[in-house]
């Protein structure tokens, strides 16, 4: 920090020796341990945050760190990734070139994918040298940079990456959320800068004035309140005043105003226009806002630089401190500021800037009725919608406020706002906005468009009945354009897919698809195919569902997760595996849903460890983007996995989490899944009566086999009903399983489970043996093992001991191979109870050490120890980098290591390595 009179001694760090020592200690720790850390520097404006951060970055660079130093800007706080980009592009060896960063943003139109690519770039650099990334004034970081800063420190915690952030105290900035996200994952340090001591202020004054500090100066410094920037400005003013005989300024704004009064009017005008543009601005942009050719303003520029108000790096002019810019800015009349911001937006766009680059000026300068501003806001919203849908929703909502109600452009902006709000996961706001627009009785054609736009929000809010009512009313009103009518018909069919009677839903879907094809409307066709696929799956018509979802995926590849799940429902896991591998290689969209499909694949193929990792990762990604779609079902499955392993405590925790998430998303499918999980827990606790009650409550939501997640668990429900002496319920469940098999005669799991359910009901060993024979063609090892266990018990009860022991032993081995150790141990006890010997069932894995790792965790650990990044390890294993990160996190926890270096050392020390 320098005053107008020259640079300060020791870079202005008087009185900050302790804080600087702390930053150096953290930097040394990152370099020494090879693991990440985060430091937050906090303090009021002008207290010395920038100087401290800059000194720490300089010191780290001297110690061999690859450094990136950036600064968020108040007037560019909406441009996606603009803040973090200043770090990535900084220095002689930037992490990314400007072209590479632009290409990255163009190629990755989802936040999660973009952040992962940034992580890969940083991780690659950190593989050769420790990295320090510093962002000053994080309170003004753009939304995408804020999102990235919540993810990246956690993601890179095992690499030598130090994150150094500064935030102005008293602002509602993102630092608290960034710190909270990192707190349990890596070391987090806070450095709070308070006022300088009197002794430090005295030394600072000596540095500026070049001599002893007298009583008059000490009195002046008391007015600075220990703030070094204010002190330097006052001292600079004092030095100027001593030469001119003018009185000493009493405060920053007054002081800057005094200095401005001595400037040429052209210089003052130039500075004020620059202050409107932001802390950093282009010379030609300020000249344009002045309405003058740049060449005429060169004298003004030179005078501003000489006065110590601006720095000129050749590419951009920068106010020496944001407090200086603010002091100049507030001296412009508010009405003039508003007009200047609006003019700045127009001139910048005319000069080739993108709408999103000028949106801050539009928001500050637009007045009601400004149609050009509305158009700019809407264009900017479209630009950022893929990566920051929340920002897009905010921009279009503001555009809507600028248009007088009931104008045609008001309805157009309103439809746009509904779409953006829905994409941002703000369904209630979308619904409220739509109802406000519809209350103004728009023309029927506009009304139809608004109802169609509201379809996504109503579906996401699980308001299927309301969606059906609204679409039917809009269709009955008539007047909608053909493509809008097709969309409404498709949405109606989708709503009907949740009804009890699915025959009308199927007919409505077919009619909607014909209308979509006739109009050529892609959106209507996607919705119609999705509705037909959902209807078929809910009806248990699995082959037809696969046809629908395959056709849907051909129109829109974003629906590949749905196609994968449809293949699983017909026992075609081979194609599901191929599609998952292809999606992992392509790095496609909807990664959380892909993880749901992958988790189901691993679960049904008996890979419990991998399934657990997938559902953990899926939940984290859904939390990151605030799109909670499969979290209830994910927790239900994780609870069942924990019970199979014998971890009752974890199982109860997952049940509690499933109930909590059900409260936020209480659709019938989620409710049925949680009620059945409660039945499973009740049976495990020995309360069969409660278990039967919960199964009956499942059926209150709809027939048990209606719920896709529960279909392979129907025999467990039959067994509970029989144990609870509710034969009527057991009969009903067995009949449902048989009807489902009739609808899916080519699906071995469906036909085998139907025979197994009837065998349990009749206590018929022959039927149970037939079910085992049928299920040999099923690719689901846990389903096959459970059928063998039922057969073994029936054979034992029938006195056929040798056959029973052999069958139970095979079932036990299959459960053990999948990691279902609690079930395996129970079967082993049954074998021993039958009087057979045999080795003791293997116990579960330990909780710490190398043997605590799953097979996948060991693979990832070995690859990382060999020097692989998350991305290259993911390529080798054909999974997503997010899944690799989950495995790596678990491995670090179980091995009690904190860095890749420590992991590599541990792996190399293993026997045989």
NORUR-V897661 format. One record per residue. N is the residue number from 1. RES is the residue in one letter. PHI is phi in radians with two decimals (NA if undefined). NEAR is the number of other ideal C-beta (glycine too) atoms within 8 Angstrom. Layout:
<<N;RES;PHI;NEAR> <N;RES;PHI;NEAR>>
This chain:
<<1;X;NA;12> <2;X;-2.17;9> <3;X;-1.58;12> <4;X;-1.15;8> <5;X;-1.55;9> <6;X;2.26;6> <7;X;-1.19;5> <8;X;-1.49;14> <9;X;-1.09;8> <10;X;0.88;6> <11;X;0.99;10> <12;X;1.32;13> <13;X;-1.70;12> <14;X;-0.98;14> <15;X;1.43;12> <16;X;-2.01;11> <17;X;-1.09;7> <18;X;-1.15;6> <19;X;-1.12;11> <20;X;-1.14;12> <21;X;-1.10;8> <22;X;-1.14;10> <23;X;-1.11;14> <24;X;-1.16;10> <25;X;-1.14;8> <26;X;-1.14;13> <27;X;-1.02;15> <28;X;-1.10;9> <29;X;-1.13;10> <30;X;-1.08;16> <31;X;-1.16;12> <32;X;-1.33;6> <33;X;-1.57;11> <34;X;1.34;12> <35;X;-2.06;14> <36;X;-1.44;15> <37;X;-2.78;13> <38;X;-2.34;16> <39;X;-2.19;14> <40;X;-2.00;14> <41;X;-1.78;15> <42;X;-2.17;13> <43;X;2.97;12> <44;X;-1.25;8> <45;X;-1.06;7> <46;X;1.45;10> <47;X;-1.41;12> <48;X;1.99;15> <49;X;-1.10;14> <50;X;-1.07;12> <51;X;-1.10;13> <52;X;-1.12;17> <53;X;-1.09;14> <54;X;-1.08;10> <55;X;-1.12;11> <56;X;-1.15;15> <57;X;-1.14;13> <58;X;-1.07;8> <59;X;-1.12;11> <60;X;-1.14;13> <61;X;-1.07;11> <62;X;-1.16;6> <63;X;-1.57;9> <64;X;1.75;7> <65;X;-1.26;13> <66;X;-1.49;12> <67;X;-2.05;13> <68;X;-2.39;15> <69;X;-2.12;13> <70;X;-2.32;16> <71;X;-2.52;10> <72;X;-1.36;18> <73;X;-2.10;13> <74;X;-1.02;10> <75;X;-1.63;9> <76;X;-2.19;14> <77;X;-1.41;13> <78;X;-1.95;12> <79;X;-1.24;10> <80;X;-0.99;14> <81;X;1.22;14> <82;X;-1.10;13> <83;X;-1.23;17> <84;X;-1.16;15> <85;X;-1.06;11> <86;X;-1.11;13> <87;X;-1.32;13> <88;X;-1.18;15> <89;X;-1.74;13> <90;X;-1.46;10> <91;X;1.62;9> <92;X;-1.26;3> <93;X;-2.16;4> <94;X;-1.12;10> <95;X;-1.11;11> <96;X;-2.45;10> <97;X;-1.39;7> <98;X;-1.03;7> <99;X;-1.16;6> <100;X;-1.14;8> <101;X;-1.15;13> <102;X;-1.10;8> <103;X;-1.16;8> <104;X;-1.07;12> <105;X;-1.15;11> <106;X;-1.24;6> <107;X;-1.44;6> <108;X;-2.12;10> <109;X;-1.75;8> <110;X;-2.33;10> <111;X;-1.03;12> <112;X;-1.06;12> <113;X;-1.18;12> <114;X;-1.10;16> <115;X;-1.12;13> <116;X;-1.10;12> <117;X;-1.16;10> <118;X;-1.08;13> <119;X;-1.06;14> <120;X;-1.11;12> <121;X;-1.11;11> <122;X;-1.17;15> <123;X;-1.07;13> <124;X;-1.11;8> <125;X;-1.14;11> <126;X;-1.20;14> <127;X;-1.19;8> <128;X;-1.96;4> <129;X;-2.77;8> <130;X;-1.10;14> <131;X;-2.15;16> <132;X;-2.15;17> <133;X;-2.05;14> <134;X;-2.06;16> <135;X;-2.21;18> <136;X;-1.52;12> <137;X;0.97;15> <138;X;-1.12;16> <139;X;-1.08;12> <140;X;-1.85;11> <141;X;-1.13;15> <142;X;-1.24;15> <143;X;-1.02;10> <144;X;-1.21;15> <145;X;-1.14;16> <146;X;-1.06;12> <147;X;-1.04;12> <148;X;-1.10;14> <149;X;-1.21;16> <150;X;-1.36;13> <151;X;-1.66;12> <152;X;-1.11;13> <153;X;-1.01;16> <154;X;-1.16;11> <155;X;-1.07;11> <156;X;-1.85;13> <157;X;-1.13;12> <158;X;-1.58;12> <159;X;-1.98;15> <160;X;-1.32;13> <161;X;-2.18;14> <162;X;-1.84;17> <163;X;-1.79;14> <164;X;-2.15;15> <165;X;-2.07;14> <166;X;-2.20;17> <167;X;-2.44;14> <168;X;-1.27;13> <169;X;-1.15;8> <170;X;1.63;4> <171;X;-1.79;7> <172;X;-1.58;3> <173;X;-1.57;11> <174;X;-1.54;11> <175;X;-1.00;12> <176;X;-1.06;7> <177;X;-1.26;9> <178;X;-1.13;16> <179;X;-1.12;12> <180;X;-1.07;7> <181;X;-1.17;11> <182;X;-1.63;15> <183;X;-0.97;7> <184;X;-1.58;3> <185;X;-1.89;8> <186;X;-2.71;11> <187;X;-1.08;9> <188;X;-2.18;11> <189;X;-2.20;10> <190;X;-2.05;9> <191;X;-2.01;12> <192;X;-1.74;7> <193;X;-1.70;12> <194;X;-1.75;6> <195;X;-1.07;7> <196;X;-1.21;13> <197;X;-1.21;8> <198;X;-1.06;8> <199;X;-1.13;7> <200;X;-1.15;10> <201;X;-1.12;16> <202;X;-1.14;11> <203;X;-1.14;11> <204;X;-1.09;16> <205;X;-1.11;14> <206;X;-1.08;11> <207;X;-1.09;10> <208;X;-1.32;14> <209;X;-1.55;12> <210;X;1.26;5> <211;X;-2.89;5> <212;X;-1.27;4> <213;X;-1.77;10> <214;X;-1.58;6> <215;X;-1.09;5> <216;X;-1.12;6> <217;X;-1.18;12> <218;X;-1.07;12> <219;X;-1.12;8> <220;X;-1.13;12> <221;X;-1.15;15> <222;X;-1.05;7> <223;X;-1.23;10> <224;X;-1.43;12> <225;X;1.07;7> <226;X;1.36;9> <227;X;-1.60;12> <228;X;-1.12;18> <229;X;-1.15;13> <230;X;-1.08;13> <231;X;-1.09;14> <232;X;-1.08;15> <233;X;-1.13;13> <234;X;-1.13;16> <235;X;-1.16;16> <236;X;-1.11;13> <237;X;-1.14;13> <238;X;-1.08;12> <239;X;-1.12;12> <240;X;-1.18;11> <241;X;-1.18;12> <242;X;-1.11;6> <243;X;-1.44;6> <244;X;-1.94;6> <245;X;1.38;4> <246;X;-1.41;7> <247;X;-1.12;4> <248;X;-1.36;9> <249;X;-1.12;13> <250;X;-1.70;6> <251;X;-2.70;8> <252;X;-1.11;11> <253;X;-1.08;9> <254;X;-1.10;9> <255;X;-1.14;13> <256;X;-1.13;15> <257;X;-1.08;11> <258;X;-1.11;11> <259;X;-1.20;13> <260;X;-1.17;11> <261;X;-1.11;6> <262;X;-1.52;5> <263;X;-1.49;12> <264;X;-1.14;8> <265;X;-0.94;6> <266;X;-1.12;9> <267;X;-1.18;13> <268;X;-1.06;10> <269;X;-1.10;10> <270;X;-1.09;15> <271;X;-1.12;15> <272;X;-1.15;13> <273;X;-1.15;12> <274;X;-1.11;14> <275;X;-1.10;12> <276;X;-1.17;14> <277;X;-1.25;12> <278;X;2.33;10> <279;X;-1.13;10> <280;X;-1.95;8> <281;X;-2.71;11> <282;X;-1.49;8> <283;X;-0.98;10> <284;X;-1.18;8> <285;X;-1.21;13> <286;X;-1.13;15> <287;X;-1.10;13> <288;X;-1.08;9> <289;X;-1.23;13> <290;X;-1.36;10> <291;X;1.29;4> <292;X;-2.25;7> <293;X;-1.15;6> <294;X;-0.93;9> <295;X;-1.06;5> <296;X;-1.28;7> <297;X;-1.81;15> <298;X;-1.03;8> <299;X;-1.04;9> <300;X;-1.12;13> <301;X;-1.06;13> <302;X;-1.08;8> <303;X;-1.16;11> <304;X;-1.13;13> <305;X;-1.21;11> <306;X;-1.07;6> <307;X;-1.33;10> <308;X;1.35;10> <309;X;-1.62;12> <310;X;-2.17;12> <311;X;-1.91;8> <312;X;-2.20;8> <313;X;-1.71;6> <314;X;1.67;3> <315;X;-1.88;3> <316;X;-2.61;7> <317;X;-1.69;13> <318;X;-2.36;10> <319;X;-1.08;15> <320;X;-1.05;9> <321;X;-2.67;10> <322;X;-1.11;10> <323;X;-1.10;10> <324;X;-1.12;12> <325;X;-1.03;13> <326;X;-1.14;9> <327;X;-1.14;12> <328;X;-1.20;16> <329;X;-1.12;11> <330;X;-1.25;7> <331;X;-1.43;10> <332;X;-1.60;12> <333;X;-1.01;5> <334;X;-0.94;6> <335;X;-1.12;6> <336;X;-1.18;8> <337;X;-1.04;12> <338;X;-1.05;11> <339;X;-1.14;9> <340;X;-1.16;14> <341;X;-1.06;13> <342;X;-1.14;16> <343;X;-1.17;10> <344;X;-1.06;15> <345;X;-1.04;15> <346;X;-1.10;9> <347;X;-1.22;11> <348;X;-1.17;12> <349;X;-1.14;11> <350;X;-1.09;6> <351;X;-1.49;9> <352;X;1.84;4> <353;X;-1.29;8> <354;X;-1.27;7> <355;X;-0.95;12> <356;X;-1.17;11> <357;X;-1.21;9> <358;X;-1.96;14> <359;X;-1.14;15> <360;X;-1.07;10> <361;X;-1.20;14> <362;X;-1.08;15> <363;X;-1.12;9> <364;X;-1.48;10> <365;X;-2.00;15> <366;X;-1.29;11> <367;X;-2.04;9> <368;X;-0.92;7> <369;X;1.56;7> <370;X;-1.41;10> <371;X;-1.13;8> <372;X;-1.13;7> <373;X;-1.12;15> <374;X;-1.05;14> <375;X;-1.10;8> <376;X;-1.12;14> <377;X;-1.10;18> <378;X;-1.23;13> <379;X;-1.14;9> <380;X;-1.09;15> <381;X;-1.07;16> <382;X;-1.10;8> <383;X;-1.13;9> <384;X;-1.75;15> <385;X;-0.96;11> <386;X;-1.10;6> <387;X;-1.78;14> <388;X;-2.37;13> <389;X;-1.08;13> <390;X;-1.12;9> <391;X;-1.12;13> <392;X;-1.01;15> <393;X;-1.10;16> <394;X;-1.09;8> <395;X;-1.16;16> <396;X;-1.24;16> <397;X;-1.09;13> <398;X;-1.16;10> <399;X;-1.05;16> <400;X;-1.08;12> <401;X;-1.17;7> <402;X;-1.41;13> <403;X;-1.65;14> <404;X;-1.02;7> <405;X;-1.01;6> <406;X;1.32;7> <407;X;-1.22;8> <408;X;-0.97;6> <409;X;-1.20;9> <410;X;-1.18;13> <411;X;-1.17;14> <412;X;-1.12;8> <413;X;-1.14;14> <414;X;-1.14;14> <415;X;-1.08;12> <416;X;-1.06;12> <417;X;-1.11;15> <418;X;-1.05;15> <419;X;-1.09;10> <420;X;-1.18;16> <421;X;-1.09;16> <422;X;-1.13;14> <423;X;-1.08;10> <424;X;-1.41;10> <425;X;1.35;10> <426;X;-1.86;10> <427;X;-1.08;12> <428;X;-1.11;7> <429;X;-1.15;10> <430;X;-1.07;15> <431;X;-1.13;12> <432;X;-1.10;8> <433;X;-1.10;14> <434;X;-1.08;15> <435;X;-1.14;8> <436;X;-1.14;9> <437;X;-1.19;13> <438;X;-1.18;11> <439;X;-1.13;6> <440;X;-1.52;8> <441;X;0.89;5> <442;X;-1.22;11> <443;X;-0.97;6> <444;X;-1.05;10> <445;X;-1.13;10> <446;X;-1.18;10> <447;X;-1.03;15> <448;X;-1.08;16> <449;X;-1.12;13> <450;X;-1.15;16> <451;X;-1.10;15> <452;X;-1.13;13> <453;X;-1.14;12> <454;X;-1.32;13> <455;X;-1.01;15> <456;X;-1.10;10> <457;X;-1.14;14> <458;X;-1.12;15> <459;X;-1.15;13> <460;X;-1.14;9> <461;X;-1.48;9> <462;X;1.07;8> <463;X;-1.80;8> <464;X;-1.12;14> <465;X;-1.11;8> <466;X;-1.17;8> <467;X;-1.07;15> <468;X;-1.13;11> <469;X;-1.06;8> <470;X;-1.23;11> <471;X;-1.18;15> <472;X;-1.15;9> <473;X;-1.15;9> <474;X;-1.17;13> <475;X;-1.16;12> <476;X;-1.18;6> <477;X;-1.19;10> <478;X;1.21;6> <479;X;1.53;8> <480;X;-1.34;16> <481;X;-1.05;8> <482;X;-0.96;10> <483;X;-1.20;11> <484;X;-1.21;12> <485;X;-1.06;13> <486;X;-1.14;16> <487;X;-1.14;15> <488;X;-1.09;16> <489;X;-1.12;16> <490;X;-1.17;19> <491;X;-1.14;15> <492;X;-1.09;15> <493;X;-1.11;18> <494;X;-1.10;16> <495;X;-1.07;15> <496;X;-1.23;15> <497;X;-1.16;14> <498;X;-1.63;9> <499;X;-1.32;10> <500;X;-1.25;4> <501;X;-1.63;6> <502;X;-1.62;12> <503;X;-1.04;6> <504;X;-1.07;9> <505;X;-1.12;14> <506;X;-1.11;12> <507;X;-1.12;8> <508;X;-1.12;13> <509;X;-1.15;17> <510;X;-1.09;9> <511;X;-1.13;10> <512;X;-1.14;17> <513;X;-1.14;13> <514;X;-1.08;8> <515;X;-1.15;15> <516;X;-1.14;15> <517;X;-1.13;8> <518;X;-1.12;8> <519;X;-1.51;11> <520;X;1.28;6> <521;X;-1.52;11> <522;X;-1.14;8> <523;X;-1.08;8> <524;X;-1.14;16> <525;X;-1.16;13> <526;X;-1.05;12> <527;X;-1.12;16> <528;X;-1.15;17> <529;X;-1.14;14> <530;X;-1.11;13> <531;X;-1.08;18> <532;X;-1.17;14> <533;X;-1.12;14> <534;X;-1.09;10> <535;X;-1.09;15> <536;X;-1.12;13> <537;X;-1.13;13> <538;X;-1.12;11> <539;X;-1.42;9> <540;X;1.34;12> <541;X;-1.63;10> <542;X;-1.20;15> <543;X;-1.16;10> <544;X;-1.14;8> <545;X;-1.06;13> <546;X;-1.08;14> <547;X;-1.04;8> <548;X;-1.16;13> <549;X;-1.26;15> <550;X;-1.15;10> <551;X;-1.12;9> <552;X;-1.10;15> <553;X;-1.15;12> <554;X;-1.18;5> <555;X;-1.44;9> <556;X;-2.40;8> <557;X;-1.09;6> <558;X;-1.12;7> <559;X;-1.65;12> <560;X;-1.07;12> <561;X;-1.04;11> <562;X;-1.13;13> <563;X;-1.15;14> <564;X;-1.06;16> <565;X;-1.09;13> <566;X;-1.11;16> <567;X;-1.09;13> <568;X;-1.10;14> <569;X;-1.17;12> <570;X;-1.82;12> <571;X;1.16;12> <572;X;-1.69;9> <573;X;-1.35;12> <574;X;-1.14;7> <575;X;-1.17;8> <576;X;-1.03;14> <577;X;-1.11;9> <578;X;-1.13;8> <579;X;-1.17;12> <580;X;-1.13;13> <581;X;-1.10;9> <582;X;-1.09;8> <583;X;-1.16;11> <584;X;-1.13;12> <585;X;-1.17;8> <586;X;-1.37;6> <587;X;1.09;6> <588;X;-1.32;10> <589;X;-1.51;7> <590;X;0.94;8> <591;X;-1.16;13> <592;X;-1.13;14> <593;X;-1.21;11> <594;X;-1.10;16> <595;X;-1.18;16> <596;X;-1.07;17> <597;X;-1.11;14> <598;X;-1.16;13> <599;X;-1.11;14> <600;X;-1.11;11> <601;X;-1.04;14> <602;X;-1.13;12> <603;X;-1.05;12> <604;X;-1.21;13> <605;X;-1.56;10> <606;X;1.39;11> <607;X;-1.74;9> <608;X;-1.11;14> <609;X;-1.09;11> <610;X;-1.19;10> <611;X;-1.07;14> <612;X;-1.00;10> <613;X;-1.08;14> <614;X;-1.11;15> <615;X;-1.25;15> <616;X;-1.08;10> <617;X;-1.14;14> <618;X;-1.01;14> <619;X;-1.11;11> <620;X;-1.11;10> <621;X;-1.17;13> <622;X;-1.11;14> <623;X;-1.12;8> <624;X;-1.04;11> <625;X;-1.77;10> <626;X;0.96;7> <627;X;-2.24;7> <628;X;-1.62;9> <629;X;-1.82;8> <630;X;-2.00;10> <631;X;-1.23;11> <632;X;-1.11;13> <633;X;-1.11;12> <634;X;-1.06;13> <635;X;-1.23;15> <636;X;-1.05;15> <637;X;-1.15;13> <638;X;-1.11;13> <639;X;-1.16;17> <640;X;-1.16;11> <641;X;-1.06;12> <642;X;-1.08;12> <643;X;-1.16;14> <644;X;-1.08;15> <645;X;-1.42;12> <646;X;1.66;9> <647;X;-1.68;8> <648;X;-1.15;9> <649;X;-1.09;6> <650;X;-1.09;10> <651;X;-1.06;14> <652;X;-1.17;10> <653;X;-1.09;8> <654;X;-1.15;13> <655;X;-1.08;14> <656;X;-1.07;8> <657;X;-1.16;9> <658;X;-1.11;15> <659;X;-1.10;9> <660;X;-1.10;8> <661;X;-1.26;13> <662;X;-1.08;12> <663;X;-1.08;6> <664;X;-1.51;7> <665;X;-2.45;10> <666;X;-1.55;8> <667;X;-1.32;9> <668;X;-1.01;8> <669;X;-1.11;11> <670;X;-1.10;13> <671;X;-1.09;11> <672;X;-1.07;15> <673;X;-1.10;15> <674;X;-1.20;14> <675;X;-1.09;13> <676;X;-1.18;16> <677;X;-1.05;13> <678;X;-1.07;11> <679;X;-1.12;17> <680;X;-1.08;13> <681;X;-1.16;13> <682;X;-1.07;12> <683;X;-1.10;12> <684;X;-1.09;9> <685;X;-1.49;6> <686;X;1.49;5> <687;X;-1.76;8> <688;X;-1.17;11> <689;X;-1.06;7> <690;X;-1.15;10> <691;X;-1.05;15> <692;X;-1.13;14> <693;X;-1.02;9> <694;X;-1.21;13> <695;X;-1.17;17> <696;X;-1.11;10> <697;X;-1.23;9> <698;X;-1.05;15> <699;X;-1.25;11> <700;X;-1.16;5> <701;X;-1.40;12> <702;X;2.62;8> <703;X;-0.93;6> <704;X;-0.94;13> <705;X;-1.31;12> <706;X;-1.18;9> <707;X;-1.61;14> <708;X;-0.99;8> <709;X;-1.11;10> <710;X;-1.65;14> <711;X;-1.09;12> <712;X;-1.38;9> <713;X;-1.85;9> <714;X;-1.11;15> <715;X;-1.20;14> <716;X;-1.09;9> <717;X;-1.17;15> <718;X;-1.07;15> <719;X;-1.07;10> <720;X;-1.08;14> <721;X;-1.08;14> <722;X;-1.18;12> <723;X;-1.12;9> <724;X;-1.55;11> <725;X;1.07;5> <726;X;-1.86;10> <727;X;-1.16;9> <728;X;-1.05;6> <729;X;-1.12;13> <730;X;-1.09;13> <731;X;-1.05;9> <732;X;-1.09;9> <733;X;-1.13;15> <734;X;-1.12;14> <735;X;-1.13;8> <736;X;-1.09;12> <737;X;-1.11;17> <738;X;-1.21;11> <739;X;-1.13;10> <740;X;-1.13;13> <741;X;-1.14;14> <742;X;-1.08;7> <743;X;-1.32;11> <744;X;-2.32;14> <745;X;-1.15;8> <746;X;-1.65;5> <747;X;-1.81;13> <748;X;-0.99;11> <749;X;-1.09;12> <750;X;-1.13;15> <751;X;-1.21;12> <752;X;-1.16;16> <753;X;-1.18;17> <754;X;-1.09;13> <755;X;-1.16;14> <756;X;-1.10;15> <757;X;-1.08;15> <758;X;-1.18;13> <759;X;-1.11;17> <760;X;-1.12;15> <761;X;-1.09;12> <762;X;-1.63;7> <763;X;0.91;7> <764;X;-1.97;9> <765;X;-1.01;11> <766;X;-1.11;7> <767;X;-1.15;12> <768;X;-1.15;16> <769;X;-1.17;9> <770;X;-1.12;10> <771;X;-1.12;16> <772;X;-1.09;14> <773;X;-1.10;7> <774;X;-1.11;12> <775;X;-1.37;16> <776;X;-1.07;8> <777;X;-1.48;7> <778;X;-1.41;12> <779;X;-1.47;8> <780;X;-1.78;13> <781;X;-1.12;11> <782;X;-1.22;13> <783;X;-1.16;14> <784;X;-1.11;13> <785;X;-1.14;15> <786;X;-1.12;11> <787;X;-1.14;15> <788;X;-1.11;14> <789;X;-1.10;14> <790;X;-1.09;15> <791;X;-1.12;14> <792;X;-1.04;15> <793;X;-1.16;11> <794;X;-1.15;13> <795;X;-1.14;13> <796;X;-1.11;14> <797;X;-1.16;7> <798;X;-1.49;7> <799;X;1.44;5> <800;X;-1.69;9> <801;X;-1.06;11> <802;X;-1.03;6> <803;X;-1.13;8> <804;X;-1.08;13> <805;X;-1.09;13> <806;X;-1.09;8> <807;X;-1.20;14> <808;X;-1.12;17> <809;X;-1.14;12> <810;X;-1.15;10> <811;X;-1.12;14> <812;X;-1.04;14> <813;X;-1.11;9> <814;X;-1.16;14> <815;X;-1.11;16> <816;X;-1.09;12> <817;X;-1.10;8> <818;X;-1.50;13> <819;X;1.64;9> <820;X;-1.50;13> <821;X;-1.19;15> <822;X;-1.17;10> <823;X;-1.18;12> <824;X;-1.05;14> <825;X;-1.14;11> <826;X;-1.11;8> <827;X;-1.17;16> <828;X;-1.10;12> <829;X;-1.13;8> <830;X;-1.15;12> <831;X;-1.09;13> <832;X;-1.12;10> <833;X;-1.13;6> <834;X;-1.42;11> <835;X;1.59;5> <836;X;-1.58;9> <837;X;-1.49;3> <838;X;1.80;7> <839;X;-1.24;3> <840;X;-1.16;4> <841;X;-1.08;11> <842;X;-1.09;6> <843;X;-1.39;5> <844;X;-1.21;5> <845;X;-1.19;6> <846;X;-1.16;6> <847;X;-1.66;5> <848;X;-2.29;7> <849;X;1.67;7> <850;X;-1.04;8> <851;X;-1.26;6> <852;X;-1.34;9> <853;X;-1.30;12> <854;X;-1.28;11> <855;X;-1.04;7> <856;X;-1.19;11> <857;X;-1.11;14> <858;X;-1.14;11> <859;X;-1.05;10> <860;X;-1.10;14> <861;X;-1.06;15> <862;X;-1.15;9> <863;X;-1.12;12> <864;X;-1.14;15> <865;X;-1.11;12> <866;X;-1.36;7> <867;X;1.89;6> <868;X;-1.24;9> <869;X;-1.45;9> <870;X;-1.01;15> <871;X;-1.14;10> <872;X;-1.22;9> <873;X;-1.11;14> <874;X;-1.10;14> <875;X;-1.13;8> <876;X;-1.12;8> <877;X;-1.53;11> <878;X;0.99;8> <879;X;-2.35;8> <880;X;-1.44;12> <881;X;-1.01;12> <882;X;-1.15;13> <883;X;-1.16;14> <884;X;-1.03;14> <885;X;-1.09;11> <886;X;-1.12;13> <887;X;-1.08;15> <888;X;-1.15;14> <889;X;-1.04;8> <890;X;-1.12;12> <891;X;-1.11;14> <892;X;-1.07;12> <893;X;-1.14;7> <894;X;-1.24;12> <895;X;-1.67;13> <896;X;0.99;6> <897;X;-2.08;8> <898;X;-2.14;8> <899;X;-2.58;12> <900;X;-1.13;10> <901;X;-1.10;8> <902;X;-1.09;12> <903;X;-1.09;16> <904;X;-1.05;12> <905;X;-1.10;8> <906;X;-1.15;12> <907;X;-1.13;11> <908;X;-1.12;8> <909;X;-1.48;6> <910;X;-1.19;8> <911;X;-1.01;3> <912;X;1.53;3> <913;X;-1.74;6>>
